[in-house]
């Protein structure tokens, strides 16, 4: 490992925090944490010399001295006050079951009552009451041995959500996990590490949204890990809405396993964050499994947003569709790297991947790379990628009909984004996101024309 | 008022039907793309109520003229002027020209995925209403208005929910252009090779749509390579464009003559203006 990989954050300090905070962990978890910490010490933060990180430089993270968020960063009444400030970021109008975390700490008084027939609780509670179920899955889906950030989360996660939907249960309302982050005491950047575990029984159905939001100047590192397993023929719509502050770091690992005939529809919507990396991997583990991954990124100024996806076709007759779009203004940078892995024997795999980017300024940049590894011979895998400015001919067409230039640009960018949003199946979320994105796009164009 | 089509051929006095005020005046218009001059001094005056046809072989500058009038920015105007109702058109942005009543039916209407035809038409109509300080139409009023226009062009209402021109056949795209023209009620409509790619049935529908919009309040400029379209949209004047200049003008018989004898018949002809 190169010197650049050595994190500025004091590992000894981190280790002491983790050991103190997690002294009550079950022995199996304490063991996993020790291994993860040792692994993180070995590999450190990734550098751009690693293929997986060549377009995303995490040196700003490695050089920041973080403080591990602790309950002291979200005591009452501070917690309630933070929540009120953050209320506009909560999709309250959608009426879901909500679990709220402030600086990584569960806020039960701000969360809604648990739903009947399903378990929605914190990971800490779940470990106390359903230890074996947690033990069977935690750390098994997200491969922390391969990644420093996931190892860091495993070593030091504080809490998160635990959701278990039993076989055949159709959850009547969406579940919303809200993660709100502020600057720590004395303005110190916080290290916030949510860990979420979601187990969906056979034939069960769920709409799950994870909302990450931060206050304007909060320079935190949010380093969440989500592990999710869909039983046979389960159906999940997963919405990730990332609206952290422009000075925030967000590095996420989301790992989903689909059993036979399970269906995942996901949307990753990046509207915030200064340096963002999403790692979303889906393992299609049974015949008929189907994953549809959509993504939309809006970025301006100097923001950098990187989406890495992995579609791991591990058995025959599985399908994946992927559409990631980027609208980049100012000096924003985008990265898309989509890997499709077709394992030996995964015949009749049908995998389609598309990424499209509109660059709204000459200084914005995009790196897009498909990566296909195919070890079966009877498969259908396609990929396509386009990057360019708005189409002058389309703009002229609209203007020639009386529509002002700024309005024409807004209309075209909205159409580009709307193409992704219309794929959200759960209508209240679709409408919520359409309104949200329309507002963000207006802001993007106003910023563009005023600079 | 003695309005004339003053281009190339000897000035010709108009009959009373055509004798209205001049709407468009093009004086010695020159335009270039990438440093290459394409329009080399166009002179043309069009009065309201008139239909003019511009014919010419490929590369003569017909579509360039249409684009320059509509305000396409890929062309650089290097000389001359264009007045619409006395207003300097060349100083206006494309959307302002649309507000002033210029409309170009595109030769290749562009597809706009993700924008419904209905939203597009309503936005365009309201933009032009706003230009004239009129109230915006609400969804109900708009729908009533567009439905009537669609009947005229034999267009099914399902068009409204489709993305603009996306997956439309050639004929559907051209009908959509005329629908926009019918809705926006321009003062100067420019038809850029509207006949290209149309079969005879589609051509008739399009021509009927255009003819329904003929009237004393507007002028129409038809740009075409072939005389075929002019059997259905009968022009008052025909001009022949060659190498960036109008080299001959006449009435509709000139188009018939071109049909019979081809453009080479005019080889060696020079602008007589």
Interface residues (C-beta under 8 A of the other chain):
Chain A: X391 X392 X393 X394 X396 X397 X398 X399 X400 X401 X402 X403 X404 X405 X407 X408 X411 X412 X414 X415 X416 X418 X419
Chain B: X70 X71 X72 X73 X74 X93 X94 X95 X97 X98 X99 X103 X104 X106 X109 X110 X112 X113 X114 X115 X120 X123 X124 X127 X128 X131 X163 X180 X184
